[in-house]
Amino acid sequence: MNKDVKVIKVKNLCKKFGDFTANNNLSFEVSKGEIFGFLGANGAGKTTAIKILCGLSYPTSGEISVAGFDVYKQREQLKRNIGYMSQKFSLYEDLTVFENIRFYGGIYGLSKEVIHRKADDLLKKLDLQHARNKRISSLPLGWKQKLAFSVAIFHDPEIVFLDEPTGGVDPVTRRQFWDLIYEASREGITIFVTTHYMDEAEYCDRVSIMVDGKIEALDTPAKLKEDFNAVDMDQVFLALARTATNVE
Ligand SMILES: Nc1ncnc2c1ncn2[C@@H]1O[C@H](COP(=O)(O)OP(=O)(O)OP(=O)(O)O)[C@@H](O)[C@H]1O
C-alpha cells in the first residue's frame, strides 16, 4: 500500500433524500492499494455512499474525488477508472464465461487481442479453462463470484468497489475470494468493500463503521478492538450498534 497516494478523498459528504439524511457529513481518505472495509448495519447508508463514489448519484454537498476525478464534473472518466461488483449486479447468467469477459472487456474499450490474451491468463489463474464455454448459470456460486471479481478488475482499474461480494458463500470459498482481493491489492488496486461478515472485517487494512448515516469509528481492526476493549470485530460492531440504540 502506498500511504502517500490518496485515491479516494471524501470531505463532508452529505446526501439527503428530502428531509432524510442518508449520509451525514462523511470524511475519510483511502490510500492506493489499501483494503478499506465500509461497514454498517442495514440501512446505515453504505450503498448510498458507494453510488456517489462510483459516479452514479450526486451528493447533496461535499468535496469528493475518486481516482483523481471529481464526482460532480468528471463522472465519465471516473467510471472508466473504477471497477464494481455486487452480489446482485454481476455476470450475465445466459452468456458463457468467455462471452462475459469479452462483453465487459469491450465496454471498457480493450482490443480483441488484449481481451483474448488476458482472458487466457485469467482462466488459467482461476483454473477455469475447462469452463470457458460454459454458461454462467451452470457454475457454482463461489466460481461465479471469483469470476465476477476478476471481470470487475479486468480493465486494471485504480479502485474496485465490492458491495457485499461474498453473500451466501461458505467460509472456505470466502477465504479463497479474499486471496484474490489480497493479490489485487498487492498489484496496487485499491479495494473498497462492504460486508456483513465480521471475519472479513478483520482482513481489511482499515475499517469504517457507519451508524445511521454517520461514520462512528474508523481505524485498523487491531486499534478498533483495543479502543472498544473487544476480542473481535463482532464485539466492536455490536458496541456501536448498542450506542446508537441508547441514543434513540
Ligand atoms: N432513493 C432513495 N430515496 C429515499 N430514501 C432512500 C433512497 N435510497 C436510500 N434511501 C434510504 O437511505 C437509507 C440508507 O440506505 P442504503 O441503501 O444506503 O443503506 P445500506 O447501508 O447500503 O443498507 P444495506 O446494508 O441494507 O444495503 C435507508 O434508510 C434507505 O431507505
The ligand as a Tripos MOL2 file, in Angstrom:
@<TRIPOS>MOLECULE
LIG
   31    33     1     0     0
SMALL
NO_CHARGES

@<TRIPOS>ATOM
      1 N1        -33.6770    6.9500   -3.3770 N.pl3     1 LIG1
      2 C1        -33.9670    6.9840   -2.0870 C.ar      1 LIG1
      3 N2        -34.9820    7.7420   -1.6070 N.ar      1 LIG1
      4 C2        -35.2630    7.7890   -0.2940 C.ar      1 LIG1
      5 N3        -34.5710    7.1310    0.6650 N.ar      1 LIG1
      6 C3        -33.5570    6.3760    0.2430 C.ar      1 LIG1
      7 C4        -33.2050    6.2410   -1.1350 C.ar      1 LIG1
      8 N4        -32.1190    5.4070   -1.2230 N.ar      1 LIG1
      9 C5        -31.8460    5.0160    0.0470 C.ar      1 LIG1
     10 N5        -32.7020    5.5970    0.9120 N.ar      1 LIG1
     11 C6        -32.6750    5.4120    2.3770 C.3       1 LIG1
     12 O1        -31.3830    5.7460    2.8530 O.3       1 LIG1
     13 C7        -31.0160    4.8770    3.9260 C.3       1 LIG1
     14 C8        -29.6810    4.2330    3.6150 C.3       1 LIG1
     15 O2        -29.8540    3.2730    2.5670 O.3       1 LIG1
     16 P1        -28.6340    2.4470    1.9610 P.3       1 LIG1
     17 O3        -29.1940    1.5810    0.8820 O.co2     1 LIG1
     18 O4        -27.5420    3.3920    1.5740 O.co2     1 LIG1
     19 O5        -28.1800    1.5780    3.2170 O.3       1 LIG1
     20 P2        -27.1220    0.4120    3.2790 P.3       1 LIG1
     21 O6        -26.2080    0.7460    4.4150 O.co2     1 LIG1
     22 O7        -26.4910    0.2050    1.9560 O.co2     1 LIG1
     23 O8        -28.0200   -0.8280    3.6810 O.3       1 LIG1
     24 P3        -27.9130   -2.3900    3.2420 P.3       1 LIG1
     25 O9        -26.8220   -2.9870    4.0610 O.co2     1 LIG1
     26 O10       -29.2680   -2.9030    3.6220 O.co2     1 LIG1
     27 O11       -27.6700   -2.4210    1.7680 O.co2     1 LIG1
     28 C9        -32.1630    3.8850    4.1000 C.3       1 LIG1
     29 O12       -32.9840    4.3360    5.1600 O.3       1 LIG1
     30 C10       -32.9200    3.9800    2.7920 C.3       1 LIG1
     31 O13       -34.2930    3.6970    2.9670 O.3       1 LIG1
@<TRIPOS>BOND
     1     1     2 1
     2     2     3 ar
     3     2     7 ar
     4     3     4 ar
     5     4     5 ar
     6     5     6 ar
     7     6     7 ar
     8     6    10 ar
     9     7     8 ar
    10     8     9 ar
    11     9    10 ar
    12    10    11 1
    13    11    12 1
    14    11    30 1
    15    12    13 1
    16    13    14 1
    17    13    28 1
    18    14    15 1
    19    15    16 1
    20    16    17 2
    21    16    18 1
    22    16    19 1
    23    19    20 1
    24    20    21 2
    25    20    22 1
    26    20    23 1
    27    23    24 1
    28    24    25 2
    29    24    26 1
    30    24    27 1
    31    28    29 1
    32    28    30 1
    33    30    31 1
@<TRIPOS>SUBSTRUCTURE
     1 LIG1         1 GROUP 0 **** ****
